Amino acid sequence: MGDGAWSAELFEGHRARLRAVAYRMLGSVSEADDAVQETWLRADRAGADGVENIAGWLTTIVGRVCLNLLRTRERQREEPFDARPADPVTGPRDGGAPEEEAVLADSVGVALLVVLDRLSPAERLAFVLHDLFAVPFDEIAPLLERSPAAVRQLASRARRRVRGDGPPPEGDPVRRRRAVEAFLAATRGGDFDALVGLLHPDVVLRADRFVVPTPEPVTVQGAATVARGAMAATGRARFTGLALLDGSVGLVMAPHGRLALILAFTFADDGRITGIEVVADREPLAALDIVPLED
C-alpha cells in the first residue's frame, strides 16, 4: 500500500462497506460520507505496511471515527426540549441528496435507525459492528477500551433494545399493519383516493403543538380533510417507516435517523382508520417503547 495511486484504488474497493458501516452508525448520508473521507485520510497517513486484514483494519478506523462523532453528538443533546429545527426534513445536513437519504433509510429501516439512535455510542458501535457486520468482539474491544466480554454485554443490551421487550401487538396486528403500510404508501405516492378509502368518514387527526409548530394543538376531522393534510406531508413520508409504538402498529418519521415525530393510529372493526395522533413533543417521544417491524 505504499504507492499513493495504488492505495487509493485499494481503498475504493472497500468504500461501499465502510459507507454502509458509517451510515448505520450515524444515520446520515452526509455524515457517513464525511466519516469515510476521514477514514481515508487516517489510513493514508498511517500506511498499511504489515497489515494483513485490510478490510478489518479499515472497519476499525471508520468505527473509531464514528464513535467520536457519536460522542460529540451525545454531548450536544443537552439542548432544551423546545429547541427544534424549523423543518425536520430539509435541514442543513441533507447534503443535497434527500432522495438518496430516503432510499438508504428505507433499505436499512427507519425504525431501526431510530432505535439505534437511542443507544449509547458504545452500545451502537458494539451492535453495528458485531451484529450487522460480523466484526469479532476482540477486534471491537480496543476501540472502546473494554474487554471482549464487556463488549459482548454491550451488544447484548443493544440487541434487547432493538428487539424490544414491551407489550405484544394490540388487536389484529396483521390487519392493522396492512392498513398502516397502505397509508404510508398512499402518502408517499400522493394517492388521495387511496387515502380516503383507508380512512373512516369521521376520522379525527390530532397533532400536538410541536408538529407544525403552532401555539395550540391542531385537530381536523373527516376523511377528505385528513387526506388533504397527508398530501402536504409527502416529503416527510420519504423518511417514515413502520414500528410498534407501545405495542401498537404506527409510523416513525426520522430524517437522518433521528426521531422527529410519530403517528399513532386507532381503527374501526372494519379495519379503517378512525384516529391519528401525531406527536413531536420530545418528552412523550422519549418515553415511547419503539420496536422496528421486520419485513
GINOR-V655933 format. One record per backbone hydrogen bond with DSSP energy under -1.0 kcal/mol. NH is the residue of the N-H (numbers start at 0). CO is the residue of the C=O. If there is no record, write none. Layout:
BEGIN
nh->NH co->CO
nh->NH co->CO
END
This chain:
BEGIN
nh->6 co->2
nh->7 co->3
nh->8 co->4
nh->9 co->5
nh->10 co->6
nh->11 co->7
nh->12 co->8
nh->13 co->10
nh->17 co->13
nh->18 co->14
nh->19 co->15
nh->20 co->16
nh->21 co->17
nh->22 co->18
nh->23 co->19
nh->24 co->20
nh->25 co->21
nh->26 co->22
nh->31 co->27
nh->32 co->28
nh->33 co->29
nh->34 co->30
nh->35 co->31
nh->36 co->32
nh->37 co->33
nh->38 co->34
nh->39 co->35
nh->40 co->36
nh->41 co->37
nh->42 co->38
nh->43 co->39
nh->44 co->40
nh->45 co->41
nh->46 co->42
nh->50 co->47
nh->56 co->52
nh->57 co->53
nh->58 co->54
nh->59 co->55
nh->60 co->56
nh->61 co->57
nh->62 co->58
nh->63 co->59
nh->64 co->60
nh->65 co->61
nh->66 co->62
nh->67 co->63
nh->68 co->64
nh->69 co->65
nh->70 co->66
nh->71 co->67
nh->72 co->68
nh->73 co->69
nh->74 co->70
nh->75 co->71
nh->82 co->79
nh->93 co->90
nh->96 co->93
nh->100 co->96
nh->101 co->97
nh->102 co->98
nh->103 co->99
nh->104 co->100
nh->105 co->101
nh->106 co->102
nh->107 co->103
nh->108 co->104
nh->112 co->108
nh->113 co->109
nh->114 co->110
nh->115 co->111
nh->116 co->112
nh->118 co->115
nh->123 co->119
nh->124 co->120
nh->125 co->121
nh->126 co->122
nh->127 co->123
nh->128 co->124
nh->129 co->125
nh->130 co->126
nh->131 co->126
nh->133 co->129
nh->134 co->128
nh->138 co->135
nh->139 co->135
nh->140 co->136
nh->142 co->139
nh->143 co->139
nh->145 co->140
nh->150 co->146
nh->151 co->147
nh->152 co->148
nh->153 co->149
nh->154 co->150
nh->155 co->151
nh->156 co->152
nh->157 co->153
nh->158 co->154
nh->159 co->155
nh->160 co->156
nh->161 co->157
nh->162 co->158
nh->163 co->159
nh->169 co->246
nh->175 co->171
nh->176 co->172
nh->177 co->173
nh->178 co->174
nh->179 co->175
nh->180 co->176
nh->181 co->177
nh->182 co->178
nh->183 co->179
nh->184 co->180
nh->185 co->181
nh->186 co->182
nh->187 co->183
nh->188 co->184
nh->190 co->185
nh->191 co->189
nh->194 co->190
nh->195 co->191
nh->196 co->192
nh->197 co->193
nh->199 co->272
nh->202 co->199
nh->203 co->273
nh->204 co->219
nh->205 co->275
nh->206 co->217
nh->207 co->277
nh->210 co->207
nh->213 co->208
nh->217 co->206
nh->219 co->204
nh->221 co->202
nh->222 co->200
nh->225 co->221
nh->226 co->222
nh->227 co->223
nh->228 co->224
nh->229 co->225
nh->230 co->226
nh->231 co->227
nh->232 co->229
nh->233 co->230
nh->236 co->232
nh->238 co->235
nh->239 co->236
nh->240 co->251
nh->242 co->249
nh->243 co->290
nh->244 co->247
nh->245 co->288
nh->247 co->244
nh->249 co->242
nh->250 co->262
nh->251 co->240
nh->252 co->260
nh->253 co->238
nh->256 co->253
nh->257 co->254
nh->259 co->252
nh->260 co->252
nh->261 co->278
nh->262 co->250
nh->263 co->276
nh->265 co->274
nh->267 co->271
nh->270 co->267
nh->272 co->197
nh->273 co->265
nh->274 co->265
nh->275 co->203
nh->276 co->263
nh->277 co->205
nh->278 co->261
nh->284 co->280
nh->285 co->281
nh->287 co->284
nh->290 co->243
END
